Amino acid sequence: SLPTHPFSQDLREPYESSILQPNAIETRRWVKNRGRREQMERERKRDTYTHMH
């Protein structure tokens, strides 16, 4: 059960990752690293796809 206004509780951290990453700076870095990992995964998939054809 989520609070009615999850972002009004603490604007510094997203409510879903506040338990895993209580520090806002850590959360931002974690999200950035995750985004970079996903981009690398996408590029690697695209490379394999291109090599297959």
mmCIF entry with sequence, helices, sheets and N, C-alpha, C, O atoms, coordinates in Angstrom:
data_MODEL
# 
_entry.id   MODEL 
# 
_entity.id                         1 
_entity.type                       polymer 
_entity.pdbx_number_of_molecules   1 
# 
_entity_poly.entity_id                      1 
_entity_poly.type                           'polypeptide(L)' 
_entity_poly.nstd_linkage                   no 
_entity_poly.nstd_monomer                   no 
_entity_poly.pdbx_seq_one_letter_code       SLPTHPFSQDLREPYESSILQPNAIETRRWVKNRGRREQMERERKRDTYTHMH 
_entity_poly.pdbx_seq_one_letter_code_can   SLPTHPFSQDLREPYESSILQPNAIETRRWVKNRGRREQMERERKRDTYTHMH 
_entity_poly.pdbx_strand_id                 A 
# 
loop_
_entity_poly_seq.entity_id 
_entity_poly_seq.num 
_entity_poly_seq.mon_id 
_entity_poly_seq.hetero 
1 1  SER n 
1 2  LEU n 
1 3  PRO n 
1 4  THR n 
1 5  HIS n 
1 6  PRO n 
1 7  PHE n 
1 8  SER n 
1 9  GLN n 
1 10 ASP n 
1 11 LEU n 
1 12 ARG n 
1 13 GLU n 
1 14 PRO n 
1 15 TYR n 
1 16 GLU n 
1 17 SER n 
1 18 SER n 
1 19 ILE n 
1 20 LEU n 
1 21 GLN n 
1 22 PRO n 
1 23 ASN n 
1 24 ALA n 
1 25 ILE n 
1 26 GLU n 
1 27 THR n 
1 28 ARG n 
1 29 ARG n 
1 30 TRP n 
1 31 VAL n 
1 32 LYS n 
1 33 ASN n 
1 34 ARG n 
1 35 GLY n 
1 36 ARG n 
1 37 ARG n 
1 38 GLU n 
1 39 GLN n 
1 40 MET n 
1 41 GLU n 
1 42 ARG n 
1 43 GLU n 
1 44 ARG n 
1 45 LYS n 
1 46 ARG n 
1 47 ASP n 
1 48 THR n 
1 49 TYR n 
1 50 THR n 
1 51 HIS n 
1 52 MET n 
1 53 HIS n 
# 
_struct_asym.id          A 
_struct_asym.entity_id   1 
# 
loop_
_struct_conf.conf_type_id 
_struct_conf.id 
_struct_conf.pdbx_PDB_helix_id 
_struct_conf.beg_label_comp_id 
_struct_conf.beg_label_asym_id 
_struct_conf.beg_label_seq_id 
_struct_conf.pdbx_beg_PDB_ins_code 
_struct_conf.end_label_comp_id 
_struct_conf.end_label_asym_id 
_struct_conf.end_label_seq_id 
_struct_conf.pdbx_end_PDB_ins_code 
_struct_conf.beg_auth_comp_id 
_struct_conf.beg_auth_asym_id 
_struct_conf.beg_auth_seq_id 
_struct_conf.end_auth_comp_id 
_struct_conf.end_auth_asym_id 
_struct_conf.end_auth_seq_id 
_struct_conf.pdbx_PDB_helix_class 
_struct_conf.details 
_struct_conf.pdbx_PDB_helix_length 
HELX_P HELX_P1 AA1 PRO A 6  ? GLN A 9  ? PRO A 6  GLN A 9  1 ? 4  
HELX_P HELX_P2 AA2 ALA A 24 ? MET A 52 ? ALA A 24 MET A 52 1 ? 29 
# 
_struct_conf_type.id          HELX_P 
_struct_conf_type.criteria    ? 
_struct_conf_type.reference   ? 
# 
loop_
_atom_site.group_PDB 
_atom_site.id 
_atom_site.type_symbol 
_atom_site.label_atom_id 
_atom_site.label_alt_id 
_atom_site.label_comp_id 
_atom_site.label_asym_id 
_atom_site.label_entity_id 
_atom_site.label_seq_id 
_atom_site.pdbx_PDB_ins_code 
_atom_site.Cartn_x 
_atom_site.Cartn_y 
_atom_site.Cartn_z 
_atom_site.occupancy 
_atom_site.B_iso_or_equiv 
_atom_site.pdbx_formal_charge 
_atom_site.auth_seq_id 
_atom_site.auth_comp_id 
_atom_site.auth_asym_id 
_atom_site.auth_atom_id 
_atom_site.pdbx_PDB_model_num 
ATOM 1   N N  . SER A 1 1  ? 0.845  -1.198  0.000   1.00 0.00 ? 1  SER A N  1 
ATOM 2   C CA . SER A 1 1  ? 0.000  0.000   0.000   1.00 0.00 ? 1  SER A CA 1 
ATOM 3   C C  . SER A 1 1  ? 0.875  1.241   0.000   1.00 0.00 ? 1  SER A C  1 
ATOM 4   O O  . SER A 1 1  ? 1.613  1.499   0.951   1.00 0.00 ? 1  SER A O  1 
ATOM 5   N N  . LEU A 1 2  ? 0.783  1.997   -1.071  1.00 0.00 ? 2  LEU A N  1 
ATOM 6   C CA . LEU A 1 2  ? 1.597  3.195   -1.187  1.00 0.00 ? 2  LEU A CA 1 
ATOM 7   C C  . LEU A 1 2  ? 0.885  4.364   -0.535  1.00 0.00 ? 2  LEU A C  1 
ATOM 8   O O  . LEU A 1 2  ? -0.345 4.397   -0.512  1.00 0.00 ? 2  LEU A O  1 
ATOM 9   N N  . PRO A 1 3  ? 1.626  5.322   -0.005  1.00 0.00 ? 3  PRO A N  1 
ATOM 10  C CA . PRO A 1 3  ? 1.005  6.547   0.522   1.00 0.00 ? 3  PRO A CA 1 
ATOM 11  C C  . PRO A 1 3  ? 0.304  7.300   -0.601  1.00 0.00 ? 3  PRO A C  1 
ATOM 12  O O  . PRO A 1 3  ? 0.607  7.114   -1.779  1.00 0.00 ? 3  PRO A O  1 
ATOM 13  N N  . THR A 1 4  ? -0.644 8.157   -0.211  1.00 0.00 ? 4  THR A N  1 
ATOM 14  C CA . THR A 1 4  ? -1.439 8.859   -1.219  1.00 0.00 ? 4  THR A CA 1 
ATOM 15  C C  . THR A 1 4  ? -0.555 9.754   -2.076  1.00 0.00 ? 4  THR A C  1 
ATOM 16  O O  . THR A 1 4  ? -0.697 9.793   -3.298  1.00 0.00 ? 4  THR A O  1 
ATOM 17  N N  . HIS A 1 5  ? 0.352  10.469  -1.433  1.00 0.00 ? 5  HIS A N  1 
ATOM 18  C CA . HIS A 1 5  ? 1.284  11.319  -2.171  1.00 0.00 ? 5  HIS A CA 1 
ATOM 19  C C  . HIS A 1 5  ? 2.699  10.883  -1.814  1.00 0.00 ? 5  HIS A C  1 
ATOM 20  O O  . HIS A 1 5  ? 3.301  11.445  -0.898  1.00 0.00 ? 5  HIS A O  1 
ATOM 21  N N  . PRO A 1 6  ? 3.237  9.902   -2.512  1.00 0.00 ? 6  PRO A N  1 
ATOM 22  C CA . PRO A 1 6  ? 4.535  9.324   -2.127  1.00 0.00 ? 6  PRO A CA 1 
ATOM 23  C C  . PRO A 1 6  ? 5.678  10.323  -2.210  1.00 0.00 ? 6  PRO A C  1 
ATOM 24  O O  . PRO A 1 6  ? 6.627  10.243  -1.430  1.00 0.00 ? 6  PRO A O  1 
ATOM 25  N N  . PHE A 1 7  ? 5.601  11.262  -3.144  1.00 0.00 ? 7  PHE A N  1 
ATOM 26  C CA . PHE A 1 7  ? 6.724  12.176  -3.322  1.00 0.00 ? 7  PHE A CA 1 
ATOM 27  C C  . PHE A 1 7  ? 6.659  13.349  -2.350  1.00 0.00 ? 7  PHE A C  1 
ATOM 28  O O  . PHE A 1 7  ? 7.639  14.076  -2.187  1.00 0.00 ? 7  PHE A O  1 
ATOM 29  N N  . SER A 1 8  ? 5.500  13.538  -1.698  1.00 0.00 ? 8  SER A N  1 
ATOM 30  C CA . SER A 1 8  ? 5.390  14.648  -0.759  1.00 0.00 ? 8  SER A CA 1 
ATOM 31  C C  . SER A 1 8  ? 6.017  14.300  0.583   1.00 0.00 ? 8  SER A C  1 
ATOM 32  O O  . SER A 1 8  ? 6.284  15.191  1.390   1.00 0.00 ? 8  SER A O  1 
ATOM 33  N N  . GLN A 1 9  ? 6.256  13.018  0.829   1.00 0.00 ? 9  GLN A N  1 
ATOM 34  C CA . GLN A 1 9  ? 6.874  12.610  2.094   1.00 0.00 ? 9  GLN A CA 1 
ATOM 35  C C  . GLN A 1 9  ? 8.307  13.128  2.152   1.00 0.00 ? 9  GLN A C  1 
ATOM 36  O O  . GLN A 1 9  ? 8.680  13.825  3.095   1.00 0.00 ? 9  GLN A O  1 
ATOM 37  N N  . ASP A 1 10 ? 9.098  12.792  1.159   1.00 0.00 ? 10 ASP A N  1 
ATOM 38  C CA . ASP A 1 10 ? 10.490 13.222  1.130   1.00 0.00 ? 10 ASP A CA 1 
ATOM 39  C C  . ASP A 1 10 ? 10.863 13.438  -0.327  1.00 0.00 ? 10 ASP A C  1 
ATOM 40  O O  . ASP A 1 10 ? 11.015 12.477  -1.081  1.00 0.00 ? 10 ASP A O  1 
ATOM 41  N N  . LEU A 1 11 ? 11.009 14.686  -0.723  1.00 0.00 ? 11 LEU A N  1 
ATOM 42  C CA . LEU A 1 11 ? 11.227 15.001  -2.132  1.00 0.00 ? 11 LEU A CA 1 
ATOM 43  C C  . LEU A 1 11 ? 12.629 14.643  -2.588  1.00 0.00 ? 11 LEU A C  1 
ATOM 44  O O  . LEU A 1 11 ? 12.907 14.641  -3.787  1.00 0.00 ? 11 LEU A O  1 
ATOM 45  N N  . ARG A 1 12 ? 13.527 14.336  -1.643  1.00 0.00 ? 12 ARG A N  1 
ATOM 46  C CA . ARG A 1 12 ? 14.913 14.098  -2.034  1.00 0.00 ? 12 ARG A CA 1 
ATOM 47  C C  . ARG A 1 12 ? 15.122 12.703  -2.587  1.00 0.00 ? 12 ARG A C  1 
ATOM 48  O O  . ARG A 1 12 ? 16.116 12.461  -3.273  1.00 0.00 ? 12 ARG A O  1 
ATOM 49  N N  . GLU A 1 13 ? 14.210 11.771  -2.307  1.00 0.00 ? 13 GLU A N  1 
ATOM 50  C CA . GLU A 1 13 ? 14.430 10.403  -2.751  1.00 0.00 ? 13 GLU A CA 1 
ATOM 51  C C  . GLU A 1 13 ? 13.147 9.805   -3.301  1.00 0.00 ? 13 GLU A C  1 
ATOM 52  O O  . GLU A 1 13 ? 12.077 10.041  -2.738  1.00 0.00 ? 13 GLU A O  1 
ATOM 53  N N  . PRO A 1 14 ? 13.218 9.041   -4.377  1.00 0.00 ? 14 PRO A N  1 
ATOM 54  C CA . PRO A 1 14 ? 12.041 8.326   -4.886  1.00 0.00 ? 14 PRO A CA 1 
ATOM 55  C C  . PRO A 1 14 ? 11.578 7.305   -3.871  1.00 0.00 ? 14 PRO A C  1 
ATOM 56  O O  . PRO A 1 14 ? 12.393 6.676   -3.196  1.00 0.00 ? 14 PRO A O  1 
ATOM 57  N N  . TYR A 1 15 ? 10.248 7.135   -3.759  1.00 0.00 ? 15 TYR A N  1 
ATOM 58  C CA . TYR A 1 15 ? 9.719  6.327   -2.652  1.00 0.00 ? 15 TYR A CA 1 
ATOM 59  C C  . TYR A 1 15 ? 10.002 4.852   -2.843  1.00 0.00 ? 15 TYR A C  1 
ATOM 60  O O  . TYR A 1 15 ? 10.023 4.112   -1.859  1.00 0.00 ? 15 TYR A O  1 
ATOM 61  N N  . GLU A 1 16 ? 10.222 4.386   -4.079  1.00 0.00 ? 16 GLU A N  1 
ATOM 62  C CA . GLU A 1 16 ? 10.406 2.946   -4.270  1.00 0.00 ? 16 GLU A CA 1 
ATOM 63  C C  . GLU A 1 16 ? 11.821 2.511   -3.890  1.00 0.00 ? 16 GLU A C  1 
ATOM 64  O O  . GLU A 1 16 ? 12.016 1.367   -3.479  1.00 0.00 ? 16 GLU A O  1 
ATOM 65  N N  . SER A 1 17 ? 12.800 3.387   -4.016  1.00 0.00 ? 17 SER A N  1 
ATOM 66  C CA . SER A 1 17 ? 14.177 2.989   -3.720  1.00 0.00 ? 17 SER A CA 1 
ATOM 67  C C  . SER A 1 17 ? 14.673 3.622   -2.432  1.00 0.00 ? 17 SER A C  1 
ATOM 68  O O  . SER A 1 17 ? 15.867 3.563   -2.137  1.00 0.00 ? 17 SER A O  1 
ATOM 69  N N  . SER A 1 18 ? 13.766 4.236   -1.648  1.00 0.00 ? 18 SER A N  1 
ATOM 70  C CA . SER A 1 18 ? 14.202 4.876   -0.411  1.00 0.00 ? 18 SER A CA 1 
ATOM 71  C C  . SER A 1 18 ? 14.677 3.838   0.594   1.00 0.00 ? 18 SER A C  1 
ATOM 72  O O  . SER A 1 18 ? 15.505 4.138   1.453   1.00 0.00 ? 18 SER A O  1 
ATOM 73  N N  . ILE A 1 19 ? 14.157 2.616   0.493   1.00 0.00 ? 19 ILE A N  1 
ATOM 74  C CA . ILE A 1 19 ? 14.558 1.566   1.427   1.00 0.00 ? 19 ILE A CA 1 
ATOM 75  C C  . ILE A 1 19 ? 15.942 1.042   1.051   1.00 0.00 ? 19 ILE A C  1 
ATOM 76  O O  . ILE A 1 19 ? 16.783 0.807   1.919   1.00 0.00 ? 19 ILE A O  1 
ATOM 77  N N  . LEU A 1 20 ? 16.168 0.861   -0.249  1.00 0.00 ? 20 LEU A N  1 
ATOM 78  C CA . LEU A 1 20 ? 17.452 0.326   -0.692  1.00 0.00 ? 20 LEU A CA 1 
ATOM 79  C C  . LEU A 1 20 ? 18.523 1.406   -0.638  1.00 0.00 ? 20 LEU A C  1 
ATOM 80  O O  . LEU A 1 20 ? 19.644 1.154   -0.195  1.00 0.00 ? 20 LEU A O  1 
ATOM 81  N N  . GLN A 1 21 ? 18.177 2.609   -1.089  1.00 0.00 ? 21 GLN A N  1 
ATOM 82  C CA . GLN A 1 21 ? 19.150 3.702   -1.144  1.00 0.00 ? 21 GLN A CA 1 
ATOM 83  C C  . GLN A 1 21 ? 18.608 4.870   -0.325  1.00 0.00 ? 21 GLN A C  1 
ATOM 84  O O  . GLN A 1 21 ? 17.947 5.747   -0.881  1.00 0.00 ? 21 GLN A O  1 
ATOM 85  N N  . PRO A 1 22 ? 18.869 4.902   0.979   1.00 0.00 ? 22 PRO A N  1 
ATOM 86  C CA . PRO A 1 22 ? 18.328 5.974   1.809   1.00 0.00 ? 22 PRO A CA 1 
ATOM 87  C C  . PRO A 1 22 ? 18.953 7.329   1.518   1.00 0.00 ? 22 PRO A C  1 
ATOM 88  O O  . PRO A 1 22 ? 18.352 8.366   1.799   1.00 0.00 ? 22 PRO A O  1 
ATOM 89  N N  . ASN A 1 23 ? 20.149 7.325   0.960   1.00 0.00 ? 23 ASN A N  1 
ATOM 90  C CA . ASN A 1 23 ? 20.825 8.579   0.663   1.00 0.00 ? 23 ASN A CA 1 
ATOM 91  C C  . ASN A 1 23 ? 20.433 9.052   -0.734  1.00 0.00 ? 23 ASN A C  1 
ATOM 92  O O  . ASN A 1 23 ? 20.508 8.289   -1.697  1.00 0.00 ? 23 ASN A O  1 
ATOM 93  N N  . ALA A 1 24 ? 20.015 10.313  -0.841  1.00 0.00 ? 24 ALA A N  1 
ATOM 94  C CA . ALA A 1 24 ? 19.545 10.834  -2.126  1.00 0.00 ? 24 ALA A CA 1 
ATOM 95  C C  . ALA A 1 24 ? 20.667 10.853  -3.153  1.00 0.00 ? 24 ALA A C  1 
ATOM 96  O O  . ALA A 1 24 ? 20.446 10.535  -4.321  1.00 0.00 ? 24 ALA A O  1 
ATOM 97  N N  . ILE A 1 25 ? 21.875 11.226  -2.725  1.00 0.00 ? 25 ILE A N  1 
ATOM 98  C CA . ILE A 1 25 ? 22.998 11.277  -3.660  1.00 0.00 ? 25 ILE A CA 1 
ATOM 99  C C  . ILE A 1 25 ? 23.324 9.875   -4.150  1.00 0.00 ? 25 ILE A C  1 
ATOM 100 O O  . ILE A 1 25 ? 23.564 9.665   -5.339  1.00 0.00 ? 25 ILE A O  1 
ATOM 101 N N  . GLU A 1 26 ? 23.332 8.912   -3.228  1.00 0.00 ? 26 GLU A N  1 
ATOM 102 C CA . GLU A 1 26 ? 23.570 7.525   -3.615  1.00 0.00 ? 26 GLU A CA 1 
ATOM 103 C C  . GLU A 1 26 ? 22.498 7.057   -4.590  1.00 0.00 ? 26 GLU A C  1 
ATOM 104 O O  . GLU A 1 26 ? 22.796 6.351   -5.553  1.00 0.00 ? 26 GLU A O  1 
ATOM 105 N N  . THR A 1 27 ? 21.249 7.448   -4.343  1.00 0.00 ? 27 THR A N  1 
ATOM 106 C CA . THR A 1 27 ? 20.154 7.038   -5.218  1.00 0.00 ? 27 THR A CA 1 
ATOM 107 C C  . THR A 1 27 ? 20.366 7.591   -6.617  1.00 0.00 ? 27 THR A C  1 
ATOM 108 O O  . THR A 1 27 ? 20.199 6.879   -7.607  1.00 0.00 ? 27 THR A O  1 
ATOM 109 N N  . ARG A 1 28 ? 20.735 8.870   -6.696  1.00 0.00 ? 28 ARG A N  1 
ATOM 110 C CA . ARG A 1 28 ? 20.962 9.467   -8.014  1.00 0.00 ? 28 ARG A CA 1 
ATOM 111 C C  . ARG A 1 28 ? 22.088 8.753   -8.735  1.00 0.00 ? 28 ARG A C  1 
ATOM 112 O O  . ARG A 1 28 ? 21.978 8.464   -9.926  1.00 0.00 ? 28 ARG A O  1 
ATOM 113 N N  . ARG A 1 29 ? 23.183 8.462   -8.017  1.00 0.00 ? 29 ARG A N  1 
ATOM 114 C CA . ARG A 1 29 ? 24.311 7.778   -8.645  1.00 0.00 ? 29 ARG A CA 1 
ATOM 115 C C  . ARG A 1 29 ? 23.903 6.380   -9.083  1.00 0.00 ? 29 ARG A C  1 
ATOM 116 O O  . ARG A 1 29 ? 24.301 5.911   -10.149 1.00 0.00 ? 29 ARG A O  1 
ATOM 117 N N  . TRP A 1 30 ? 23.101 5.714   -8.243  1.00 0.00 ? 30 TRP A N  1 
ATOM 118 C CA . TRP A 1 30 ? 22.664 4.355   -8.565  1.00 0.00 ? 30 TRP A CA 1 
ATOM 119 C C  . TRP A 1 30 ? 21.792 4.362   -9.821  1.00 0.00 ? 30 TRP A C  1 
ATOM 120 O O  . TRP A 1 30 ? 21.943 3.508   -10.694 1.00 0.00 ? 30 TRP A O  1 
ATOM 121 N N  . VAL A 1 31 ? 20.877 5.335   -9.906  1.00 0.00 ? 31 VAL A N  1 
ATOM 122 C CA . VAL A 1 31 ? 20.011 5.433   -11.085 1.00 0.00 ? 31 VAL A CA 1 
ATOM 123 C C  . VAL A 1 31 ? 20.846 5.723   -12.322 1.00 0.00 ? 31 VAL A C  1 
ATOM 124 O O  . VAL A 1 31 ? 20.598 5.163   -13.390 1.00 0.00 ? 31 VAL A O  1 
ATOM 125 N N  . LYS A 1 32 ? 21.837 6.599   -12.177 1.00 0.00 ? 32 LYS A N  1 
ATOM 126 C CA . LYS A 1 32 ? 22.685 6.943   -13.323 1.00 0.00 ? 32 LYS A CA 1 
ATOM 127 C C  . LYS A 1 32 ? 23.474 5.721   -13.778 1.00 0.00 ? 32 LYS A C  1 
ATOM 128 O O  . LYS A 1 32 ? 23.570 5.446   -14.974 1.00 0.00 ? 32 LYS A O  1 
ATOM 129 N N  . ASN A 1 33 ? 24.040 4.988   -12.815 1.00 0.00 ? 33 ASN A N  1 
ATOM 130 C CA . ASN A 1 33 ? 24.798 3.794   -13.175 1.00 0.00 ? 33 ASN A CA 1 
ATOM 131 C C  . ASN A 1 33 ? 23.894 2.756   -13.813 1.00 0.00 ? 33 ASN A C  1 
ATOM 132 O O  . ASN A 1 33 ? 24.292 2.083   -14.763 1.00 0.00 ? 33 ASN A O  1 
ATOM 133 N N  . ARG A 1 34 ? 22.673 2.621   -13.294 1.00 0.00 ? 34 ARG A N  1 
ATOM 134 C CA . ARG A 1 34 ? 21.748 1.650   -13.867 1.00 0.00 ? 34 ARG A CA 1 
ATOM 135 C C  . ARG A 1 34 ? 21.398 2.045   -15.298 1.00 0.00 ? 34 ARG A C  1 
ATOM 136 O O  . ARG A 1 34 ? 21.322 1.187   -16.178 1.00 0.00 ? 34 ARG A O  1 
ATOM 137 N N  . GLY A 1 35 ? 21.186 3.330   -15.536 1.00 0.00 ? 35 GLY A N  1 
ATOM 138 C CA . GLY A 1 35 ? 20.879 3.786   -16.886 1.00 0.00 ? 35 GLY A CA 1 
ATOM 139 C C  . GLY A 1 35 ? 22.030 3.511   -17.837 1.00 0.00 ? 35 GLY A C  1 
ATOM 140 O O  . GLY A 1 35 ? 21.814 3.106   -18.980 1.00 0.00 ? 35 GLY A O  1 
ATOM 141 N N  . ARG A 1 36 ? 23.270 3.733   -17.362 1.00 0.00 ? 36 ARG A N  1 
ATOM 142 C CA . ARG A 1 36 ? 24.430 3.468   -18.213 1.00 0.00 ? 36 ARG A CA 1 
ATOM 143 C C  . ARG A 1 36 ? 24.538 1.982   -18.500 1.00 0.00 ? 36 ARG A C  1 
ATOM 144 O O  . ARG A 1 36 ? 24.865 1.590   -19.620 1.00 0.00 ? 36 ARG A O  1 
ATOM 145 N N  . ARG A 1 37 ? 24.263 1.138   -17.487 1.00 0.00 ? 37 ARG A N  1 
ATOM 146 C CA . ARG A 1 37 ? 24.304 -0.310  -17.712 1.00 0.00 ? 37 ARG A CA 1 
ATOM 147 C C  . ARG A 1 37 ? 23.268 -0.723  -18.743 1.00 0.00 ? 37 ARG A C  1 
ATOM 148 O O  . ARG A 1 37 ? 23.554 -1.530  -19.628 1.00 0.00 ? 37 ARG A O  1 
ATOM 149 N N  . GLU A 1 38 ? 22.062 -0.171  -18.632 1.00 0.00 ? 38 GLU A N  1 
ATOM 150 C CA . GLU A 1 38 ? 21.020 -0.531  -19.597 1.00 0.00 ? 38 GLU A CA 1 
ATOM 151 C C  . GLU A 1 38 ? 21.408 -0.087  -20.997 1.00 0.00 ? 38 GLU A C  1 
ATOM 152 O O  . GLU A 1 38 ? 21.143 -0.795  -21.968 1.00 0.00 ? 38 GLU A O  1 
ATOM 153 N N  . GLN A 1 39 ? 22.036 1.083   -21.111 1.00 0.00 ? 39 GLN A N  1 
ATOM 154 C CA . GLN A 1 39 ? 22.467 1.555   -22.428 1.00 0.00 ? 39 GLN A CA 1 
ATOM 155 C C  . GLN A 1 39 ? 23.532 0.629   -22.995 1.00 0.00 ? 39 GLN A C  1 
ATOM 156 O O  . GLN A 1 39 ? 23.505 0.307   -24.183 1.00 0.00 ? 39 GLN A O  1 
ATOM 157 N N  . MET A 1 40 ? 24.473 0.197   -22.155 1.00 0.00 ? 40 MET A N  1 
ATOM 158 C CA . MET A 1 40 ? 25.506 -0.723  -22.626 1.00 0.00 ? 40 MET A CA 1 
ATOM 159 C C  . MET A 1 40 ? 24.885 -2.045  -23.057 1.00 0.00 ? 40 MET A C  1 
ATOM 160 O O  . MET A 1 40 ? 25.283 -2.623  -24.068 1.00 0.00 ? 40 MET A O  1 
ATOM 161 N N  . GLU A 1 41 ? 23.908 -2.523  -22.286 1.00 0.00 ? 41 GLU A N  1 
ATOM 162 C CA . GLU A 1 41 ? 23.215 -3.759  -22.661 1.00 0.00 ? 41 GLU A CA 1 
ATOM 163 C C  . GLU A 1 41 ? 22.539 -3.600  -24.017 1.00 0.00 ? 41 GLU A C  1 
ATOM 164 O O  . GLU A 1 41 ? 22.621 -4.486  -24.867 1.00 0.00 ? 41 GLU A O  1 
ATOM 165 N N  . ARG A 1 42 ? 21.863 -2.450  -24.217 1.00 0.00 ? 42 ARG A N  1 
ATOM 166 C CA . ARG A 1 42 ? 21.184 -2.215  -25.489 1.00 0.00 ? 42 ARG A CA 1 
ATOM 167 C C  . ARG A 1 42 ? 22.187 -2.207  -26.627 1.00 0.00 ? 42 ARG A C  1 
ATOM 168 O O  . ARG A 1 42 ? 21.944 -2.813  -27.671 1.00 0.00 ? 42 ARG A O  1 
ATOM 169 N N  . GLU A 1 43 ? 23.322 -1.521  -26.438 1.00 0.00 ? 43 GLU A N  1 
ATOM 170 C CA . GLU A 1 43 ? 24.318 -1.450  -27.509 1.00 0.00 ? 43 GLU A CA 1 
ATOM 171 C C  . GLU A 1 43 ? 24.894 -2.827  -27.800 1.00 0.00 ? 43 GLU A C  1 
ATOM 172 O O  . GLU A 1 43 ? 25.133 -3.167  -28.958 1.00 0.00 ? 43 GLU A O  1 
ATOM 173 N N  . ARG A 1 44 ? 25.119 -3.628  -26.753 1.00 0.00 ? 44 ARG A N  1 
ATOM 174 C CA . ARG A 1 44 ? 25.675 -4.955  -26.978 1.00 0.00 ? 44 ARG A CA 1 
ATOM 175 C C  . ARG A 1 44 ? 24.657 -5.823  -27.718 1.00 0.00 ? 44 ARG A C  1 
ATOM 176 O O  . ARG A 1 44 ? 25.026 -6.571  -28.623 1.00 0.00 ? 44 ARG A O  1 
ATOM 177 N N  . LYS A 1 45 ? 23.382 -5.731  -27.341 1.00 0.00 ? 45 LYS A N  1 
ATOM 178 C CA . LYS A 1 45 ? 22.357 -6.498  -28.045 1.00 0.00 ? 45 LYS A CA 1 
ATOM 179 C C  . LYS A 1 45 ? 22.290 -6.084  -29.505 1.00 0.00 ? 45 LYS A C  1 
ATOM 180 O O  . LYS A 1 45 ? 22.160 -6.923  -30.397 1.00 0.00 ? 45 LYS A O  1 
ATOM 181 N N  . ARG A 1 46 ? 22.381 -4.756  -29.743 1.00 0.00 ? 46 ARG A N  1 
ATOM 182 C CA . ARG A 1 46 ? 22.316 -4.269  -31.116 1.00 0.00 ? 46 ARG A CA 1 
ATOM 183 C C  . ARG A 1 46 ? 23.510 -4.777  -31.912 1.00 0.00 ? 46 ARG A C  1 
ATOM 184 O O  . ARG A 1 46 ? 23.374 -5.132  -33.083 1.00 0.00 ? 46 ARG A O  1 
ATOM 185 N N  . ASP A 1 47 ? 24.681 -4.811  -31.278 1.00 0.00 ? 47 ASP A N  1 
ATOM 186 C CA . ASP A 1 47 ? 25.876 -5.299  -31.971 1.00 0.00 ? 47 ASP A CA 1 
ATOM 187 C C  . ASP A 1 47 ? 25.722 -6.768  -32.330 1.00 0.00 ? 47 ASP A C  1 
ATOM 188 O O  . ASP A 1 47 ? 26.043 -7.176  -33.446 1.00 0.00 ? 47 ASP A O  1 
ATOM 189 N N  . THR A 1 48 ? 25.227 -7.567  -31.379 1.00 0.00 ? 48 THR A N  1 
ATOM 190 C CA . THR A 1 48 ? 25.049 -8.996  -31.669 1.00 0.00 ? 48 THR A CA 1 
ATOM 191 C C  . THR A 1 48 ? 24.025 -9.168  -32.775 1.00 0.00 ? 48 THR A C  1 
ATOM 192 O O  . THR A 1 48 ? 24.183 -10.013 -33.656 1.00 0.00 ? 48 THR A O  1 
ATOM 193 N N  . TYR A 1 49 ? 22.975 -8.363  -32.723 1.00 0.00 ? 49 TYR A N  1 
ATOM 194 C CA . TYR A 1 49 ? 21.935 -8.468  -33.741 1.00 0.00 ? 49 TYR A CA 1 
ATOM 195 C C  . TYR A 1 49 ? 22.509 -8.126  -35.114 1.00 0.00 ? 49 TYR A C  1 
ATOM 196 O O  . TYR A 1 49 ? 22.204 -8.787  -36.107 1.00 0.00 ? 49 TYR A O  1 
ATOM 197 N N  . THR A 1 50 ? 23.344 -7.087  -35.160 1.00 0.00 ? 50 THR A N  1 
ATOM 198 C CA . THR A 1 50 ? 23.942 -6.701  -36.439 1.00 0.00 ? 50 THR A CA 1 
ATOM 199 C C  . THR A 1 50 ? 24.894 -7.771  -36.935 1.00 0.00 ? 50 THR A C  1 
ATOM 200 O O  . THR A 1 50 ? 24.952 -8.041  -38.134 1.00 0.00 ? 50 THR A O  1 
ATOM 201 N N  . HIS A 1 51 ? 25.643 -8.386  -36.024 1.00 0.00 ? 51 HIS A N  1 
ATOM 202 C CA . HIS A 1 51 ? 26.587 -9.422  -36.446 1.00 0.00 ? 51 HIS A CA 1 
ATOM 203 C C  . HIS A 1 51 ? 25.850 -10.664 -36.936 1.00 0.00 ? 51 HIS A C  1 
ATOM 204 O O  . HIS A 1 51 ? 26.347 -11.382 -37.803 1.00 0.00 ? 51 HIS A O  1 
ATOM 205 N N  . MET A 1 52 ? 24.671 -10.915 -36.386 1.00 0.00 ? 52 MET A N  1 
ATOM 206 C CA . MET A 1 52 ? 23.930 -12.107 -36.780 1.00 0.00 ? 52 MET A CA 1 
ATOM 207 C C  . MET A 1 52 ? 23.474 -12.012 -38.231 1.00 0.00 ? 52 MET A C  1 
ATOM 208 O O  . MET A 1 52 ? 23.457 -13.007 -38.956 1.00 0.00 ? 52 MET A O  1 
ATOM 209 N N  . HIS A 1 53 ? 23.103 -10.796 -38.646 1.00 0.00 ? 53 HIS A N  1 
ATOM 210 C CA . HIS A 1 53 ? 22.588 -10.662 -40.010 1.00 0.00 ? 53 HIS A CA 1 
ATOM 211 C C  . HIS A 1 53 ? 23.726 -10.238 -40.927 1.00 0.00 ? 53 HIS A C  1 
ATOM 212 O O  . HIS A 1 53 ? 23.519 -10.065 -42.128 1.00 0.00 ? 53 HIS A O  1 
# 
